[in-house]
Amino acid sequence: MAILARALVSRTGQPTQLLVERRVSRPMELDSTGYEPVDPNRLARAHVGGADISDTRPQTADIARGAGGLHTTARDLLSFLQQHIAPQPGRASQIVEVALSGEGCVPLGWQVHEQDGRRIFHHSGEANGYQAFVGFHAAEGGVAVVLLTNSSEEDGLQTIALHLLDPAVALPAFAPRPSPSEPGTFNGHLGVYVIEGMENGNRIAFVDLGESLGYIETMPDGGLVRRARLEESAPGQFRLPGTPVRIQFEDGGGVRMMVGEQILHLIPQN
């Protein structure tokens, strides 16, 4: 979708923001949907792993706007789905027809869930401290579900949303929250580190948040890059929520940071 957006920008000579406004949000009367919030004071504060990351939340780069970065409201999204369930004559219905018919019976931008002859269209995602889910089916007068939450983590909320459209989808099994860590549990992990071979680069500090270990990354000039609450997956092993980053504290005092398949070694800052 990001590549498609870049192709459209190249073809039309218009920025993605203007294309979405003219071709989608304005014809469908989605007045609170766009790449800039209508009212910044109405933005929900973003959270990852229970930590408020609003002040350091990564912004969607212009080049990736075809795949995300829109601001919207539950009201706008419900209106969007209603126009799919019961399209009215006009430009909006043409947009819906193109999206649902797609190419070779594959809808554009929608995932399809088939159950008992019922076609459920849905799409979801999570990033940068937020989650979103939209879905609908037109059977029995139509049902639409919208989920928006200012928390980005693997908590099963999107499965619950799909369950509302198809009760055959099993609800997730929720594990009890882990007990708070004992005072001093993370003493051996605390400190400021740099990546080996990048000693003049960003600083990574591990701090005690009481019940969990905190991650603070800063640039060499002190500018804040990211602040987050780490999730412990096993003793000495942590995950940076919303990213492919895992951190492992080894018995000998070494610290490894795994970014996908890449392994980086952290060394204490003198």
Contacts in CASP RR format, 6 or more apart in sequence:
PFRMAT RR
TARGET T0000
AUTHOR 0000-0000-0000
METHOD contacts of the structure
MODEL  1
MAILARALVSRTGQPTQLLVERRVSRPMELDSTGYEPVDPNRLARAHVGG
ADISDTRPQTADIARGAGGLHTTARDLLSFLQQHIAPQPGRASQIVEVAL
SGEGCVPLGWQVHEQDGRRIFHHSGEANGYQAFVGFHAAEGGVAVVLLTN
SSEEDGLQTIALHLLDPAVALPAFAPRPSPSEPGTFNGHLGVYVIEGMEN
GNRIAFVDLGESLGYIETMPDGGLVRRARLEESAPGQFRLPGTPVRIQFE
DGGGVRMMVGEQILHLIPQN
1 66 0 8 1.000
1 67 0 8 1.000
1 68 0 8 1.000
1 109 0 8 1.000
2 63 0 8 1.000
2 64 0 8 1.000
2 65 0 8 1.000
2 66 0 8 1.000
2 67 0 8 1.000
4 66 0 8 1.000
5 16 0 8 1.000
5 19 0 8 1.000
5 65 0 8 1.000
5 66 0 8 1.000
5 67 0 8 1.000
6 63 0 8 1.000
8 16 0 8 1.000
8 19 0 8 1.000
9 15 0 8 1.000
9 16 0 8 1.000
9 19 0 8 1.000
12 19 0 8 1.000
14 22 0 8 1.000
15 62 0 8 1.000
16 35 0 8 1.000
16 62 0 8 1.000
16 65 0 8 1.000
16 66 0 8 1.000
17 34 0 8 1.000
17 35 0 8 1.000
17 36 0 8 1.000
17 65 0 8 1.000
20 34 0 8 1.000
20 35 0 8 1.000
20 70 0 8 1.000
21 34 0 8 1.000
23 95 0 8 1.000
24 30 0 8 1.000
24 95 0 8 1.000
25 31 0 8 1.000
25 33 0 8 1.000
25 34 0 8 1.000
27 90 0 8 1.000
27 91 0 8 1.000
27 92 0 8 1.000
27 95 0 8 1.000
28 79 0 8 1.000
28 80 0 8 1.000
28 83 0 8 1.000
28 92 0 8 1.000
28 95 0 8 1.000
29 79 0 8 1.000
29 92 0 8 1.000
30 72 0 8 1.000
30 76 0 8 1.000
30 79 0 8 1.000
30 80 0 8 1.000
31 38 0 8 1.000
31 76 0 8 1.000
32 38 0 8 1.000
32 71 0 8 1.000
32 72 0 8 1.000
32 73 0 8 1.000
32 75 0 8 1.000
32 76 0 8 1.000
33 70 0 8 1.000
33 71 0 8 1.000
33 72 0 8 1.000
33 73 0 8 1.000
33 76 0 8 1.000
33 80 0 8 1.000
34 70 0 8 1.000
34 71 0 8 1.000
34 72 0 8 1.000
35 65 0 8 1.000
35 69 0 8 1.000
35 70 0 8 1.000
35 71 0 8 1.000
36 71 0 8 1.000
37 43 0 8 1.000
37 71 0 8 1.000
38 71 0 8 1.000
43 54 0 8 1.000
43 71 0 8 1.000
44 130 0 8 1.000
44 148 0 8 1.000
44 150 0 8 1.000
45 52 0 8 1.000
45 54 0 8 1.000
45 150 0 8 1.000
46 52 0 8 1.000
46 53 0 8 1.000
46 54 0 8 1.000
46 57 0 8 1.000
46 128 0 8 1.000
46 129 0 8 1.000
46 130 0 8 1.000
46 150 0 8 1.000
46 152 0 8 1.000
47 53 0 8 1.000
47 129 0 8 1.000
47 150 0 8 1.000
47 151 0 8 1.000
47 152 0 8 1.000
48 129 0 8 1.000
48 151 0 8 1.000
48 152 0 8 1.000
48 153 0 8 1.000
48 228 0 8 1.000
48 229 0 8 1.000
48 241 0 8 1.000
48 242 0 8 1.000
49 151 0 8 1.000
49 152 0 8 1.000
49 153 0 8 1.000
49 228 0 8 1.000
49 229 0 8 1.000
49 231 0 8 1.000
49 241 0 8 1.000
50 151 0 8 1.000
50 153 0 8 1.000
50 229 0 8 1.000
51 214 0 8 1.000
51 227 0 8 1.000
51 228 0 8 1.000
51 229 0 8 1.000
53 128 0 8 1.000
53 129 0 8 1.000
53 226 0 8 1.000
53 227 0 8 1.000
53 228 0 8 1.000
55 224 0 8 1.000
55 227 0 8 1.000
56 224 0 8 1.000
56 225 0 8 1.000
56 226 0 8 1.000
56 227 0 8 1.000
57 128 0 8 1.000
57 129 0 8 1.000
58 128 0 8 1.000
58 226 0 8 1.000
59 128 0 8 1.000
60 68 0 8 1.000
60 69 0 8 1.000
60 128 0 8 1.000
68 127 0 8 1.000
73 148 0 8 1.000
74 146 0 8 1.000
74 148 0 8 1.000
77 132 0 8 1.000
77 134 0 8 1.000
77 146 0 8 1.000
77 148 0 8 1.000
78 144 0 8 1.000
78 146 0 8 1.000
80 134 0 8 1.000
81 134 0 8 1.000
81 135 0 8 1.000
81 136 0 8 1.000
81 144 0 8 1.000
81 146 0 8 1.000
82 144 0 8 1.000
83 92 0 8 1.000
83 93 0 8 1.000
83 96 0 8 1.000
84 96 0 8 1.000
84 99 0 8 1.000
84 100 0 8 1.000
84 121 0 8 1.000
84 136 0 8 1.000
84 138 0 8 1.000
85 136 0 8 1.000
85 138 0 8 1.000
85 141 0 8 1.000
85 142 0 8 1.000
85 144 0 8 1.000
86 138 0 8 1.000
87 93 0 8 1.000
87 96 0 8 1.000
87 97 0 8 1.000
98 108 0 8 1.000
99 107 0 8 1.000
99 108 0 8 1.000
99 109 0 8 1.000
99 110 0 8 1.000
100 107 0 8 1.000
100 110 0 8 1.000
100 121 0 8 1.000
101 107 0 8 1.000
102 108 0 8 1.000
107 121 0 8 1.000
109 123 0 8 1.000
110 121 0 8 1.000
110 122 0 8 1.000
110 123 0 8 1.000
111 121 0 8 1.000
111 122 0 8 1.000
111 123 0 8 1.000
112 119 0 8 1.000
112 120 0 8 1.000
112 121 0 8 1.000
113 119 0 8 1.000
113 120 0 8 1.000
113 121 0 8 1.000
113 122 0 8 1.000
113 162 0 8 1.000
113 165 0 8 1.000
113 166 0 8 1.000
113 169 0 8 1.000
114 120 0 8 1.000
115 166 0 8 1.000
115 168 0 8 1.000
116 168 0 8 1.000
118 137 0 8 1.000
118 139 0 8 1.000
118 166 0 8 1.000
119 137 0 8 1.000
119 138 0 8 1.000
120 135 0 8 1.000
120 136 0 8 1.000
120 137 0 8 1.000
120 162 0 8 1.000
120 165 0 8 1.000
120 166 0 8 1.000
121 135 0 8 1.000
121 136 0 8 1.000
121 137 0 8 1.000
122 133 0 8 1.000
122 134 0 8 1.000
122 135 0 8 1.000
122 136 0 8 1.000
122 161 0 8 1.000
122 162 0 8 1.000
122 165 0 8 1.000
123 133 0 8 1.000
123 134 0 8 1.000
123 135 0 8 1.000
124 131 0 8 1.000
124 132 0 8 1.000
124 133 0 8 1.000
124 134 0 8 1.000
124 147 0 8 1.000
124 158 0 8 1.000
124 161 0 8 1.000
125 131 0 8 1.000
125 132 0 8 1.000
125 133 0 8 1.000
125 158 0 8 1.000
126 132 0 8 1.000
126 152 0 8 1.000
126 153 0 8 1.000
126 158 0 8 1.000
126 242 0 8 1.000
127 152 0 8 1.000
127 242 0 8 1.000
128 152 0 8 1.000
128 242 0 8 1.000
129 150 0 8 1.000
129 151 0 8 1.000
129 152 0 8 1.000
129 242 0 8 1.000
130 148 0 8 1.000
130 149 0 8 1.000
130 150 0 8 1.000
130 151 0 8 1.000
130 152 0 8 1.000
131 147 0 8 1.000
131 148 0 8 1.000
131 149 0 8 1.000
131 151 0 8 1.000
131 152 0 8 1.000
131 157 0 8 1.000
131 158 0 8 1.000
132 147 0 8 1.000
132 148 0 8 1.000
132 149 0 8 1.000
133 145 0 8 1.000
133 146 0 8 1.000
133 147 0 8 1.000
133 157 0 8 1.000
133 158 0 8 1.000
133 161 0 8 1.000
133 162 0 8 1.000
134 144 0 8 1.000
134 145 0 8 1.000
134 146 0 8 1.000
134 147 0 8 1.000
135 144 0 8 1.000
135 145 0 8 1.000
135 146 0 8 1.000
135 161 0 8 1.000
135 162 0 8 1.000
135 165 0 8 1.000
136 142 0 8 1.000
136 143 0 8 1.000
136 144 0 8 1.000
136 145 0 8 1.000
136 165 0 8 1.000
137 143 0 8 1.000
137 165 0 8 1.000
143 164 0 8 1.000
143 165 0 8 1.000
145 161 0 8 1.000
145 162 0 8 1.000
145 164 0 8 1.000
145 165 0 8 1.000
147 157 0 8 1.000
147 158 0 8 1.000
147 160 0 8 1.000
147 161 0 8 1.000
149 157 0 8 1.000
152 241 0 8 1.000
152 242 0 8 1.000
153 231 0 8 1.000
153 241 0 8 1.000
153 242 0 8 1.000
156 172 0 8 1.000
159 169 0 8 1.000
159 170 0 8 1.000
159 171 0 8 1.000
159 172 0 8 1.000
160 171 0 8 1.000
160 172 0 8 1.000
162 169 0 8 1.000
163 169 0 8 1.000
163 170 0 8 1.000
163 171 0 8 1.000
178 232 0 8 1.000
180 210 0 8 1.000
180 211 0 8 1.000
181 210 0 8 1.000
181 211 0 8 1.000
181 212 0 8 1.000
183 210 0 8 1.000
184 208 0 8 1.000
186 206 0 8 1.000
186 208 0 8 1.000
186 210 0 8 1.000
186 213 0 8 1.000
187 208 0 8 1.000
188 249 0 8 1.000
189 206 0 8 1.000
189 213 0 8 1.000
189 236 0 8 1.000
189 249 0 8 1.000
190 206 0 8 1.000
190 207 0 8 1.000
190 208 0 8 1.000
191 205 0 8 1.000
191 206 0 8 1.000
191 207 0 8 1.000
191 268 0 8 1.000
191 269 0 8 1.000
192 203 0 8 1.000
192 204 0 8 1.000
192 205 0 8 1.000
192 268 0 8 1.000
192 269 0 8 1.000
193 203 0 8 1.000
193 204 0 8 1.000
193 205 0 8 1.000
193 206 0 8 1.000
193 255 0 8 1.000
193 266 0 8 1.000
193 267 0 8 1.000
193 268 0 8 1.000
193 269 0 8 1.000
194 201 0 8 1.000
194 202 0 8 1.000
194 203 0 8 1.000
194 204 0 8 1.000
194 266 0 8 1.000
194 267 0 8 1.000
194 269 0 8 1.000
195 201 0 8 1.000
195 202 0 8 1.000
195 204 0 8 1.000
195 257 0 8 1.000
195 264 0 8 1.000
195 265 0 8 1.000
195 266 0 8 1.000
195 267 0 8 1.000
196 264 0 8 1.000
196 265 0 8 1.000
196 266 0 8 1.000
196 267 0 8 1.000
199 267 0 8 1.000
200 220 0 8 1.000
201 219 0 8 1.000
201 220 0 8 1.000
202 217 0 8 1.000
202 218 0 8 1.000
202 219 0 8 1.000
202 220 0 8 1.000
202 225 0 8 1.000
203 217 0 8 1.000
203 218 0 8 1.000
203 219 0 8 1.000
203 220 0 8 1.000
203 222 0 8 1.000
203 269 0 8 1.000
204 215 0 8 1.000
204 216 0 8 1.000
204 217 0 8 1.000
204 257 0 8 1.000
204 266 0 8 1.000
205 215 0 8 1.000
205 216 0 8 1.000
205 217 0 8 1.000
205 218 0 8 1.000
206 213 0 8 1.000
206 214 0 8 1.000
206 215 0 8 1.000
206 216 0 8 1.000
206 230 0 8 1.000
207 213 0 8 1.000
207 214 0 8 1.000
207 216 0 8 1.000
208 214 0 8 1.000
209 229 0 8 1.000
212 229 0 8 1.000
212 230 0 8 1.000
212 231 0 8 1.000
212 232 0 8 1.000
213 229 0 8 1.000
213 230 0 8 1.000
213 232 0 8 1.000
213 238 0 8 1.000
214 227 0 8 1.000
214 228 0 8 1.000
214 229 0 8 1.000
214 230 0 8 1.000
215 226 0 8 1.000
215 227 0 8 1.000
215 228 0 8 1.000
215 229 0 8 1.000
215 230 0 8 1.000
215 240 0 8 1.000
215 247 0 8 1.000
216 224 0 8 1.000
216 226 0 8 1.000
216 227 0 8 1.000
217 224 0 8 1.000
217 225 0 8 1.000
217 226 0 8 1.000
217 227 0 8 1.000
218 224 0 8 1.000
218 225 0 8 1.000
219 225 0 8 1.000
228 240 0 8 1.000
228 241 0 8 1.000
229 241 0 8 1.000
230 238 0 8 1.000
230 239 0 8 1.000
230 240 0 8 1.000
230 241 0 8 1.000
230 247 0 8 1.000
231 238 0 8 1.000
231 239 0 8 1.000
231 241 0 8 1.000
232 238 0 8 1.000
233 239 0 8 1.000
233 246 0 8 1.000
236 248 0 8 1.000
236 249 0 8 1.000
237 246 0 8 1.000
237 247 0 8 1.000
237 248 0 8 1.000
237 249 0 8 1.000
238 246 0 8 1.000
238 247 0 8 1.000
238 248 0 8 1.000
238 249 0 8 1.000
239 245 0 8 1.000
239 246 0 8 1.000
239 247 0 8 1.000
240 246 0 8 1.000
240 247 0 8 1.000
244 259 0 8 1.000
244 260 0 8 1.000
245 257 0 8 1.000
245 258 0 8 1.000
245 259 0 8 1.000
245 260 0 8 1.000
246 257 0 8 1.000
246 258 0 8 1.000
246 260 0 8 1.000
247 255 0 8 1.000
247 256 0 8 1.000
247 257 0 8 1.000
247 258 0 8 1.000
248 255 0 8 1.000
248 256 0 8 1.000
248 258 0 8 1.000
249 255 0 8 1.000
250 256 0 8 1.000
254 265 0 8 1.000
254 266 0 8 1.000
255 265 0 8 1.000
255 266 0 8 1.000
255 267 0 8 1.000
256 263 0 8 1.000
256 264 0 8 1.000
256 265 0 8 1.000
256 266 0 8 1.000
257 263 0 8 1.000
257 264 0 8 1.000
257 265 0 8 1.000
257 266 0 8 1.000
258 264 0 8 1.000
END
